[in-house]
Amino acid sequence: MQRYYIPTEIFFATGCISARGHRLSAYGTKALIVTGARSARLSGALDAVISTLSAQNIDYDIFDKVQENPLLSTITAGAAKFEESGCNFFIGIGGGSPIDAAKAMSAMTANHLVDNQIYDAFRIKKAFPIIAVPTTSGTGTEATPYSVVTDDARGVKAGLGATVLFPTISFLDPAFTCSLPLRQTRDTAIDALSHLLEGIYSCKRSSLLYPLIFDGIKRIIASLAATLLHPDDVALRTDLMQASLYGGIVIAQTSTTLQHSIGYPLTSELGVSHGLANGAVMRQIMELYQPAVSSELNALFAYIHMDMEEFFAWLAQFDLTINAEITDEFIARRTPEVLASRNMANNPFPIDASTIEKIYKSLR
């Protein structure tokens, strides 16, 4: 049986916040704006949100301490500020990290959770409204019920999720991504590409999603290199943001696979960006899964007018190599963590430890 569900209302256009921001008055009287230290301000998104809140006479407070990979201790601090400030809804502005953080804070406050209880989906029964304003084109978190948070006490990056954590409204303005640095533009787009491909790999894959998957991948292939040359081109940025949105919609239905699980330790321990971690193993994962999803990949390649080797050649231009030492000790310690991750249930066939070890060793 095929299933599709997304309750998030999405507005996608340049200037969409000022055009549709009046909708925020339905969700509360005081917002906690959750951001990082710089990107929301540099992009213009923070000013746009504050202007809209002021026009609607909605009060707000700002929590701008979210790291690139949000920590559980940061979620706890943000949740405390939400309660102390008398807020009643969240606005996450930025890349995946601030929006994921807003989701986790909402889960923690609404369900009175403590520390790593947020990873237990059965405890997440309700949530305060979450408004998403992405300033990157990669995570697709504006269309998913998922959040990824690093438990800094254990040094483990893990996901959490519940249907109630779908954003209530997402405002997607491609102009907010024009200030994104080139490396981050590349890495986030590769993350979106991972989501789209994993929608094919996942055992939850559905032909209902293939039009989004195929079109999203085609947009990234057509636009990413050009965007790196012309970062202020809003039309190119629009293509990448639309592909990222499609990727979010896809993984909201299929979830992710080994490709994400194997990347989490690279990020949490070695500091490799999430998108780069996905991209570094993209070829290995596709070659691994190809026998199980050959008909789906054949349909994709026919749609984008490439074969697999041509796709790999296109990917190679972005130099997705990892400059970090991957030791035998790292592999031995982190492989069980990968095997235990929830994403592994979505692989098209069972994956063993030797396969994970081989992929890690290929990155040396």
Disulfide bonds with the S-S distance in Angstrom:
none
